[in-house]
Amino acid sequence: MAHKINTDTCINCGACESECPESAISEIDGNMVIDQDKCVDCGSCVDVCPSDSIHPA
Protein backbone atom coordinates (compact mmCIF):
# COMPACT_ATOMS: atom_id res chain seq x y z
CA MET A 1 0.00 0.00 0.00
CA ALA A 2 1.40 3.39 -0.98
CA HIS A 3 1.52 6.44 1.27
CA LYS A 4 -0.20 9.80 0.96
CA ILE A 5 0.66 13.26 2.28
CA ASN A 6 -2.06 15.17 4.12
CA THR A 7 -1.73 18.61 2.54
CA ASP A 8 -3.74 20.22 5.35
CA THR A 9 -1.04 19.46 7.92
CA CYS A 10 2.08 19.24 5.71
CA ILE A 11 4.49 22.14 6.29
CA ASN A 12 6.26 21.63 2.93
CA CYS A 13 9.67 21.26 4.59
CA GLY A 14 10.90 18.79 1.94
CA ALA A 15 12.41 16.33 4.42
CA CYS A 16 10.45 13.46 2.88
CA GLU A 17 11.47 14.24 -0.69
CA SER A 18 15.18 13.70 -0.10
CA GLU A 19 14.54 10.57 1.97
CA CYS A 20 12.53 8.68 -0.68
CA PRO A 21 14.66 5.99 -2.38
CA GLU A 22 12.25 5.80 -5.33
CA SER A 23 12.04 9.56 -5.99
CA ALA A 24 8.28 9.27 -5.62
CA ILE A 25 7.86 12.55 -3.73
CA SER A 26 7.85 15.96 -5.38
CA GLU A 27 6.36 19.40 -4.99
CA ILE A 28 3.44 20.20 -7.26
CA ASP A 29 1.62 23.54 -7.07
CA GLY A 30 3.11 24.28 -3.65
CA ASN A 31 2.19 20.91 -2.13
CA MET A 32 4.32 17.85 -1.49
CA VAL A 33 2.79 14.80 -3.20
CA ILE A 34 3.64 11.11 -3.48
CA ASP A 35 3.41 9.41 -6.87
CA GLN A 36 1.31 6.35 -6.05
CA ASP A 37 2.79 4.41 -8.97
CA LYS A 38 6.37 4.87 -7.73
CA CYS A 39 5.82 4.46 -3.97
CA VAL A 40 6.98 1.06 -2.68
CA ASP A 41 5.64 1.53 0.87
CA CYS A 42 9.08 1.55 2.53
CA GLY A 43 8.01 4.14 5.13
CA SER A 44 11.22 6.20 4.96
CA CYS A 45 9.19 9.36 4.47
CA VAL A 46 6.99 8.65 7.48
CA ASP A 47 9.98 8.46 9.80
CA VAL A 48 11.33 11.92 8.86
CA CYS A 49 8.06 13.88 8.63
CA PRO A 50 8.07 16.47 11.45
CA SER A 51 4.33 17.15 11.10
CA ASP A 52 3.15 13.50 10.99
CA SER A 53 1.43 14.24 7.68
CA ILE A 54 2.25 11.01 5.83
CA HIS A 55 -0.08 8.05 6.17
CA PRO A 56 -0.97 4.86 4.26
CA ALA A 57 -3.17 5.70 1.27
PDB file as gemmi writes it, atoms N, CA and C in Angstrom:
CRYST1    1.000    1.000    1.000  90.00  90.00  90.00 P 1                      
ATOM      1  N   MET A   1       0.844  -1.181   0.000  1.00  0.00           N  
ATOM      2  CA  MET A   1       0.000   0.000   0.000  1.00  0.00           C  
ATOM      3  C   MET A   1       0.885   1.239   0.000  1.00  0.00           C  
ATOM      4  N   ALA A   2       0.633   2.156  -0.879  1.00  0.00           N  
ATOM      5  CA  ALA A   2       1.403   3.389  -0.976  1.00  0.00           C  
ATOM      6  C   ALA A   2       1.024   4.350   0.149  1.00  0.00           C  
ATOM      7  N   HIS A   3       1.788   5.416   0.267  1.00  0.00           N  
ATOM      8  CA  HIS A   3       1.524   6.436   1.270  1.00  0.00           C  
ATOM      9  C   HIS A   3       0.978   7.695   0.607  1.00  0.00           C  
ATOM     10  N   LYS A   4       0.385   8.561   1.434  1.00  0.00           N  
ATOM     11  CA  LYS A   4      -0.204   9.801   0.960  1.00  0.00           C  
ATOM     12  C   LYS A   4       0.166  10.910   1.943  1.00  0.00           C  
ATOM     13  N   ILE A   5       0.350  12.115   1.442  1.00  0.00           N  
ATOM     14  CA  ILE A   5       0.663  13.259   2.285  1.00  0.00           C  
ATOM     15  C   ILE A   5      -0.603  14.077   2.501  1.00  0.00           C  
ATOM     16  N   ASN A   6      -0.919  14.331   3.767  1.00  0.00           N  
ATOM     17  CA  ASN A   6      -2.065  15.169   4.118  1.00  0.00           C  
ATOM     18  C   ASN A   6      -1.646  16.622   3.914  1.00  0.00           C  
ATOM     19  N   THR A   7      -2.140  17.250   2.866  1.00  0.00           N  
ATOM     20  CA  THR A   7      -1.727  18.608   2.540  1.00  0.00           C  
ATOM     21  C   THR A   7      -2.251  19.641   3.536  1.00  0.00           C  
ATOM     22  N   ASP A   8      -3.229  19.281   4.352  1.00  0.00           N  
ATOM     23  CA  ASP A   8      -3.742  20.215   5.354  1.00  0.00           C  
ATOM     24  C   ASP A   8      -2.766  20.399   6.510  1.00  0.00           C  
ATOM     25  N   THR A   9      -1.966  19.371   6.798  1.00  0.00           N  
ATOM     26  CA  THR A   9      -1.035  19.457   7.918  1.00  0.00           C  
ATOM     27  C   THR A   9       0.432  19.517   7.487  1.00  0.00           C  
ATOM     28  N   CYS A  10       0.713  19.218   6.230  1.00  0.00           N  
ATOM     29  CA  CYS A  10       2.081  19.245   5.712  1.00  0.00           C  
ATOM     30  C   CYS A  10       2.622  20.675   5.745  1.00  0.00           C  
ATOM     31  N   ILE A  11       3.866  20.819   6.217  1.00  0.00           N  
ATOM     32  CA  ILE A  11       4.491  22.138   6.290  1.00  0.00           C  
ATOM     33  C   ILE A  11       5.452  22.382   5.123  1.00  0.00           C  
ATOM     34  N   ASN A  12       5.444  21.497   4.144  1.00  0.00           N  
ATOM     35  CA  ASN A  12       6.265  21.629   2.931  1.00  0.00           C  
ATOM     36  C   ASN A  12       7.750  21.834   3.231  1.00  0.00           C  
ATOM     37  N   CYS A  13       8.266  21.112   4.210  1.00  0.00           N  
ATOM     38  CA  CYS A  13       9.668  21.262   4.589  1.00  0.00           C  
ATOM     39  C   CYS A  13      10.605  20.529   3.621  1.00  0.00           C  
ATOM     40  N   GLY A  14      10.092  19.522   2.906  1.00  0.00           N  
ATOM     41  CA  GLY A  14      10.899  18.794   1.938  1.00  0.00           C  
ATOM     42  C   GLY A  14      11.726  17.651   2.505  1.00  0.00           C  
ATOM     43  N   ALA A  15      11.624  17.404   3.801  1.00  0.00           N  
ATOM     44  CA  ALA A  15      12.411  16.328   4.417  1.00  0.00           C  
ATOM     45  C   ALA A  15      12.102  14.977   3.792  1.00  0.00           C  
ATOM     46  N   CYS A  16      10.872  14.740   3.451  1.00  0.00           N  
ATOM     47  CA  CYS A  16      10.454  13.464   2.880  1.00  0.00           C  
ATOM     48  C   CYS A  16      10.990  13.258   1.468  1.00  0.00           C  
ATOM     49  N   GLU A  17      11.057  14.336   0.712  1.00  0.00           N  
ATOM     50  CA  GLU A  17      11.474  14.240  -0.694  1.00  0.00           C  
ATOM     51  C   GLU A  17      12.890  13.674  -0.820  1.00  0.00           C  
ATOM     52  N   SER A  18      13.807  14.162  -0.014  1.00  0.00           N  
ATOM     53  CA  SER A  18      15.185  13.696  -0.104  1.00  0.00           C  
ATOM     54  C   SER A  18      15.377  12.301   0.493  1.00  0.00           C  
ATOM     55  N   GLU A  19      14.436  11.876   1.305  1.00  0.00           N  
ATOM     56  CA  GLU A  19      14.540  10.574   1.968  1.00  0.00           C  
ATOM     57  C   GLU A  19      13.994   9.423   1.115  1.00  0.00           C  
ATOM     58  N   CYS A  20      13.185   9.718   0.118  1.00  0.00           N  
ATOM     59  CA  CYS A  20      12.526   8.683  -0.681  1.00  0.00           C  
ATOM     60  C   CYS A  20      13.509   8.007  -1.646  1.00  0.00           C  
ATOM     61  N   PRO A  21      13.719   6.693  -1.503  1.00  0.00           N  
ATOM     62  CA  PRO A  21      14.657   5.985  -2.379  1.00  0.00           C  
ATOM     63  C   PRO A  21      14.138   5.790  -3.799  1.00  0.00           C  
ATOM     64  N   GLU A  22      12.853   5.989  -4.014  1.00  0.00           N  
ATOM     65  CA  GLU A  22      12.252   5.796  -5.333  1.00  0.00           C  
ATOM     66  C   GLU A  22      11.974   7.113  -6.051  1.00  0.00           C  
ATOM     67  N   SER A  23      12.332   8.232  -5.437  1.00  0.00           N  
ATOM     68  CA  SER A  23      12.042   9.564  -5.992  1.00  0.00           C  
ATOM     69  C   SER A  23      10.558   9.726  -6.315  1.00  0.00           C  
ATOM     70  N   ALA A  24       9.726   9.222  -5.416  1.00  0.00           N  
ATOM     71  CA  ALA A  24       8.279   9.267  -5.620  1.00  0.00           C  
ATOM     72  C   ALA A  24       7.648  10.534  -5.070  1.00  0.00           C  
ATOM     73  N   ILE A  25       8.418  11.356  -4.358  1.00  0.00           N  
ATOM     74  CA  ILE A  25       7.864  12.548  -3.730  1.00  0.00           C  
ATOM     75  C   ILE A  25       8.385  13.788  -4.435  1.00  0.00           C  
ATOM     76  N   SER A  26       7.463  14.704  -4.739  1.00  0.00           N  
ATOM     77  CA  SER A  26       7.846  15.956  -5.376  1.00  0.00           C  
ATOM     78  C   SER A  26       6.866  17.047  -4.958  1.00  0.00           C  
ATOM     79  N   GLU A  27       7.233  18.270  -5.284  1.00  0.00           N  
ATOM     80  CA  GLU A  27       6.360  19.399  -4.986  1.00  0.00           C  
ATOM     81  C   GLU A  27       5.605  19.771  -6.255  1.00  0.00           C  
ATOM     82  N   ILE A  28       4.298  19.824  -6.135  1.00  0.00           N  
ATOM     83  CA  ILE A  28       3.438  20.202  -7.258  1.00  0.00           C  
ATOM     84  C   ILE A  28       2.477  21.276  -6.773  1.00  0.00           C  
ATOM     85  N   ASP A  29       2.492  22.415  -7.421  1.00  0.00           N  
ATOM     86  CA  ASP A  29       1.619  23.542  -7.071  1.00  0.00           C  
ATOM     87  C   ASP A  29       1.709  23.905  -5.594  1.00  0.00           C  
ATOM     88  N   GLY A  30       2.913  23.880  -5.043  1.00  0.00           N  
ATOM     89  CA  GLY A  30       3.114  24.280  -3.653  1.00  0.00           C  
ATOM     90  C   GLY A  30       2.816  23.220  -2.621  1.00  0.00           C  
ATOM     91  N   ASN A  31       2.486  22.005  -3.056  1.00  0.00           N  
ATOM     92  CA  ASN A  31       2.192  20.910  -2.133  1.00  0.00           C  
ATOM     93  C   ASN A  31       3.110  19.724  -2.404  1.00  0.00           C  
ATOM     94  N   MET A  32       3.545  19.068  -1.343  1.00  0.00           N  
ATOM     95  CA  MET A  32       4.325  17.847  -1.491  1.00  0.00           C  
ATOM     96  C   MET A  32       3.344  16.708  -1.794  1.00  0.00           C  
ATOM     97  N   VAL A  33       3.656  15.912  -2.801  1.00  0.00           N  
ATOM     98  CA  VAL A  33       2.789  14.801  -3.197  1.00  0.00           C  
ATOM     99  C   VAL A  33       3.623  13.548  -3.437  1.00  0.00           C  
ATOM    100  N   ILE A  34       2.987  12.398  -3.251  1.00  0.00           N  
ATOM    101  CA  ILE A  34       3.639  11.110  -3.480  1.00  0.00           C  
ATOM    102  C   ILE A  34       3.025  10.468  -4.717  1.00  0.00           C  
ATOM    103  N   ASP A  35       3.859  10.113  -5.666  1.00  0.00           N  
ATOM    104  CA  ASP A  35       3.411   9.413  -6.871  1.00  0.00           C  
ATOM    105  C   ASP A  35       3.065   7.977  -6.467  1.00  0.00           C  
ATOM    106  N   GLN A  36       1.794   7.654  -6.499  1.00  0.00           N  
ATOM    107  CA  GLN A  36       1.314   6.354  -6.047  1.00  0.00           C  
ATOM    108  C   GLN A  36       1.872   5.195  -6.878  1.00  0.00           C  
ATOM    109  N   ASP A  37       2.236   5.455  -8.114  1.00  0.00           N  
ATOM    110  CA  ASP A  37       2.791   4.407  -8.969  1.00  0.00           C  
ATOM    111  C   ASP A  37       4.252   4.104  -8.640  1.00  0.00           C  
ATOM    112  N   LYS A  38       4.959   5.065  -8.067  1.00  0.00           N  
ATOM    113  CA  LYS A  38       6.369   4.868  -7.725  1.00  0.00           C  
ATOM    114  C   LYS A  38       6.582   4.421  -6.284  1.00  0.00           C  
ATOM    115  N   CYS A  39       5.664   4.756  -5.399  1.00  0.00           N  
ATOM    116  CA  CYS A  39       5.816   4.465  -3.970  1.00  0.00           C  
ATOM    117  C   CYS A  39       5.826   2.950  -3.725  1.00  0.00           C  
ATOM    118  N   VAL A  40       6.850   2.489  -2.982  1.00  0.00           N  
ATOM    119  CA  VAL A  40       6.980   1.062  -2.681  1.00  0.00           C  
ATOM    120  C   VAL A  40       6.672   0.754  -1.211  1.00  0.00           C  
ATOM    121  N   ASP A  41       6.086   1.722  -0.510  1.00  0.00           N  
ATOM    122  CA  ASP A  41       5.642   1.533   0.873  1.00  0.00           C  
ATOM    123  C   ASP A  41       6.788   1.199   1.833  1.00  0.00           C  
ATOM    124  N   CYS A  42       7.934   1.835   1.642  1.00  0.00           N  
ATOM    125  CA  CYS A  42       9.079   1.553   2.526  1.00  0.00           C  
ATOM    126  C   CYS A  42       8.956   2.278   3.863  1.00  0.00           C  
ATOM    127  N   GLY A  43       8.228   3.401   3.886  1.00  0.00           N  
ATOM    128  CA  GLY A  43       8.014   4.136   5.132  1.00  0.00           C  
ATOM    129  C   GLY A  43       9.118   5.105   5.500  1.00  0.00           C  
ATOM    130  N   SER A  44      10.133   5.265   4.658  1.00  0.00           N  
ATOM    131  CA  SER A  44      11.219   6.198   4.962  1.00  0.00           C  
ATOM    132  C   SER A  44      10.704   7.618   5.154  1.00  0.00           C  
ATOM    133  N   CYS A  45       9.744   8.006   4.377  1.00  0.00           N  
ATOM    134  CA  CYS A  45       9.195   9.362   4.467  1.00  0.00           C  
ATOM    135  C   CYS A  45       8.440   9.583   5.778  1.00  0.00           C  
ATOM    136  N   VAL A  46       7.764   8.557   6.232  1.00  0.00           N  
ATOM    137  CA  VAL A  46       6.988   8.654   7.476  1.00  0.00           C  
ATOM    138  C   VAL A  46       7.903   8.964   8.653  1.00  0.00           C  
ATOM    139  N   ASP A  47       9.048   8.309   8.687  1.00  0.00           N  
ATOM    140  CA  ASP A  47       9.981   8.461   9.796  1.00  0.00           C  
ATOM    141  C   ASP A  47      10.571   9.862   9.914  1.00  0.00           C  
ATOM    142  N   VAL A  48      10.693  10.595   8.814  1.00  0.00           N  
ATOM    143  CA  VAL A  48      11.325  11.919   8.857  1.00  0.00           C  
ATOM    144  C   VAL A  48      10.337  13.078   8.850  1.00  0.00           C  
ATOM    145  N   CYS A  49       9.062  12.809   8.704  1.00  0.00           N  
ATOM    146  CA  CYS A  49       8.062  13.877   8.628  1.00  0.00           C  
ATOM    147  C   CYS A  49       7.844  14.517  10.006  1.00  0.00           C  
ATOM    148  N   PRO A  50       8.219  15.808  10.148  1.00  0.00           N  
ATOM    149  CA  PRO A  50       8.068  16.465  11.451  1.00  0.00           C  
ATOM    150  C   PRO A  50       6.620  16.814  11.811  1.00  0.00           C  
ATOM    151  N   SER A  51       5.722  16.792  10.827  1.00  0.00           N  
ATOM    152  CA  SER A  51       4.331  17.147  11.104  1.00  0.00           C  
ATOM    153  C   SER A  51       3.386  15.948  11.081  1.00  0.00           C  
ATOM    154  N   ASP A  52       3.959  14.735  11.013  1.00  0.00           N  
ATOM    155  CA  ASP A  52       3.151  13.503  10.987  1.00  0.00           C  
ATOM    156  C   ASP A  52       2.052  13.566   9.924  1.00  0.00           C  
ATOM    157  N   SER A  53       2.407  14.049   8.748  1.00  0.00           N  
ATOM    158  CA  SER A  53       1.427  14.240   7.678  1.00  0.00           C  
ATOM    159  C   SER A  53       1.368  13.115   6.664  1.00  0.00           C  
ATOM    160  N   ILE A  54       2.203  12.091   6.815  1.00  0.00           N  
ATOM    161  CA  ILE A  54       2.254  11.011   5.829  1.00  0.00           C  
ATOM    162  C   ILE A  54       1.651   9.739   6.420  1.00  0.00           C  
ATOM    163  N   HIS A  55       0.665   9.209   5.695  1.00  0.00           N  
ATOM    164  CA  HIS A  55      -0.082   8.050   6.168  1.00  0.00           C  
ATOM    165  C   HIS A  55      -0.324   7.067   5.019  1.00  0.00           C  
ATOM    166  N   PRO A  56      -0.622   5.796   5.332  1.00  0.00           N  
ATOM    167  CA  PRO A  56      -0.975   4.862   4.262  1.00  0.00           C  
ATOM    168  C   PRO A  56      -2.165   5.376   3.452  1.00  0.00           C  
ATOM    169  N   ALA A  57      -2.098   5.213   2.148  1.00  0.00           N  
ATOM    170  CA  ALA A  57      -3.171   5.697   1.266  1.00  0.00           C  
ATOM    171  C   ALA A  57      -4.378   4.790   1.338  1.00  0.00           C  
TER     172      ALA A  57                                                      
END                                                                             
